[in-house]
Amino acid sequence: MAPYGEARKKRTQERWILTIAGLAVAVARILSCDGSARPPVAAGPPAQEVRLDFSRPTVPASGGVAYHPVEQGAYDDGRLPLDFHADLGTPKKSGSARTAKGGTIVIEGAGANMWFGQDEGHFVWKTIKGDFIVSARVAFEGPGVEDHRKIGWMARSTLHGASAQTSAVVHGDGLVSLQFRREPATDTEEIRLPLEGADQIQLERRGSTYVMSAARFGEPYVSEKIEGVDLGAEALVGLFVCSHNPDVVEKARFTNVRVTLPPPVDFVPYRDYLGGAIELLDVDTGTRRTVYAPGLPIQAPNWSENGRFLFFNVDGRIERLMLGSGRTAAVDTGAIMSNNNDHVPSWDGKWLGISHDSDDDDGGSVVSIVPAKGGRPRRVTAKAPSYLHGWSADDRMLVYTGERGGNFDIYRIPVAGGEEVRLTDAPGLDDGPEYTPDGTFVYFNSARTGTMRIWRMRPDGSGQEPVTDGTFHDWFPHVSPDGRRIVFLSFQKDVAPDDHPFYKQVYIRMMPVDGSAPPKVVAYVFGGQGTINVPSWAPDAKRIAFVSNSR
């Protein structure tokens, strides 16, 4: 699927009548609000909705709102997914926006309020047609002045201060709420979420339904939704800051800013695909950096043993991404042109294990090895289907998932070839096996209890025991090179336990190998199949590589 690229097309002119009486009522309400009142919704007069041409920066001669392009250079290698910024309403003090290193955008905004029938503040946005999912980590800078200062995500029809809008809001006092104005110049409504102090915020549009999800970073999302809000086919979607005091300018930082366009309604899985982006995640800070986003269905990055490049697969090929230059090159796998996303380099970096379709096995997947620099492949598994997931620390054994007699189980086989040994025999799907660096355990995921959970066992298959509790469907455990931590992918329970589909809202979670602490979320991702199917830790045990998806 080609990435959506029509977001800046000319917007049509829509005008509403804004009466003097209605404007006076809205202004009076804004000036009198102390931030604590939450009045019932009252009807108001229609407002003038001004649609602008966003094909280039402009200052309209009359009747419009001045807006400016966002400087992109310092943000995440110039990939800030927002385009413009402007003041909303008529704040006494103007706001600003700038990018900073570390994937951060800093927004300063003033404004009397974003409530009742009028909004004031500073807004950084892009135009999006159709459904979307936007997310970021958010934080005020400094102690602030007003308890009800506001930051968050917002989708609105126009830049007019009285525009219809929906917003995912974090207040200075920790209040978290989904706020919305159904019609121009009418009073704002809200739904409060049952948590305080959230710093991870997401806003999603599904037609005329808007879903806010929020969390204290490291915890799963809590969500609320509102239905029947019509902001038009195209909406201005972005981040905002409102100081809730006309004489004060507040500052906020936004990191991990992501704009995701989900699949269209006629999307057919495994026939149609979305573009992928390779991101690097610092697992201790949660900071993400996009390093490669070609708009192609890339999957499953592995880090090289020297940390200089990543392997990934795309369209049946294995490619290498050089992290210093950003250049890519195909890995020669001989006549094999149907590689899938189960590929793993050896610990010494000399070999690459691959899984690929075999014409001799009716298209079933088999496991082969090939020199890491490319060359002639050698088949290892005799039976199909087989899907590789790990090498032993001495590079003498492979562990993989195989379907034999209608059941998927874990197997091991010598790299040199020979008979495979079955390690699990429980009913249901067992998948994703991986050795610990010291060779004492094999971690894997299993649906044997009716929920996909992380398990572990001894290398001979003995001592099988669950690691996670089944709160989510957990897949693909990866043990850090220092043997201290594991990361894995968690699907929501609306996904079948034995399925790991593309293009879902998933968590990457992490926990100590010794189980001394419960899992915590280290990334909130739109992905799934192909995100971290295979080992993806950096050699320094501080970062992982993964794939996120969007149209």
Secondary structure as UniProt FT lines:
FT   TURN            7..8
FT   HELIX           20..32
FT   TURN            54..55
FT   STRAND          67..69
FT   TURN            73..74
FT   TURN            76..78
FT   STRAND          84..88
FT   STRAND          96..100
FT   TURN            101..103
FT   STRAND          104..109
FT   STRAND          114..115
FT   TURN            116..117
FT   STRAND          118..119
FT   STRAND          121..129
FT   STRAND          132..141
FT   TURN            147..148
FT   STRAND          150..156
FT   TURN            161..162
FT   STRAND          165..171
FT   TURN            172..173
FT   STRAND          176..181
FT   TURN            184..185
FT   STRAND          189..192
FT   STRAND          200..206
FT   TURN            207..208
FT   STRAND          209..215
FT   TURN            217..218
FT   STRAND          222..226
FT   STRAND          234..242
FT   TURN            246..247
FT   STRAND          250..260
FT   TURN            265..266
FT   TURN            270..271
FT   STRAND          275..282
FT   TURN            283..285
FT   STRAND          288..292
FT   STRAND          299..303
FT   TURN            305..306
FT   STRAND          309..314
FT   TURN            315..316
FT   STRAND          317..322
FT   TURN            323..325
FT   STRAND          328..330
FT   TURN            334..335
FT   STRAND          344..345
FT   TURN            347..348
FT   STRAND          351..357
FT   HELIX           359..361
FT   TURN            362..363
FT   STRAND          365..371
FT   TURN            372..373
FT   STRAND          378..379
FT   STRAND          386..391
FT   TURN            393..394
FT   STRAND          397..404
FT   TURN            405..406
FT   STRAND          407..414
FT   TURN            415..416
FT   STRAND          421..422
FT   STRAND          430..435
FT   TURN            437..438
FT   STRAND          442..446
FT   TURN            448..449
FT   STRAND          453..457
FT   TURN            459..460
FT   STRAND          465..466
FT   STRAND          473..479
FT   TURN            481..482
FT   STRAND          485..491
FT   TURN            493..494
FT   TURN            497..498
FT   STRAND          504..512
FT   TURN            513..514
FT   STRAND          520..527
FT   TURN            529..531
FT   TURN            539..540
FT   STRAND          543..550
//
